[in-house]
Amino acid sequence: MVGVRILLERGWILHAAARFPEAMVEFQLAEQWAGRVGTENQQIRAREAINECGKSLAGGHWERL
């Protein structure tokens, strides 16, 4: 599903820019959308992205910016 892929891409772009809270929103939206209309692989990719972004948020990287 294209919508899921776009949300994931937006999330990774934001993550690369150290905009972790905004990236998390995109990843969570991707997970929700994938659960409704996406593939199992998209659901897995969205959960993995959420986990990675969670690590970045937990590390406090975004607070220093």
HELIX and SHEET records of a PDB file:
HELIX    1   1 VAL A    2  ALA A   16  1                                  15    
HELIX    2   2 PHE A   20  VAL A   37  1                                  18    
HELIX    3   3 GLU A   40  ALA A   58  1                                  19    
HELIX    4   4 HIS A   61  ARG A   64  5                                   4    
END                                                                             
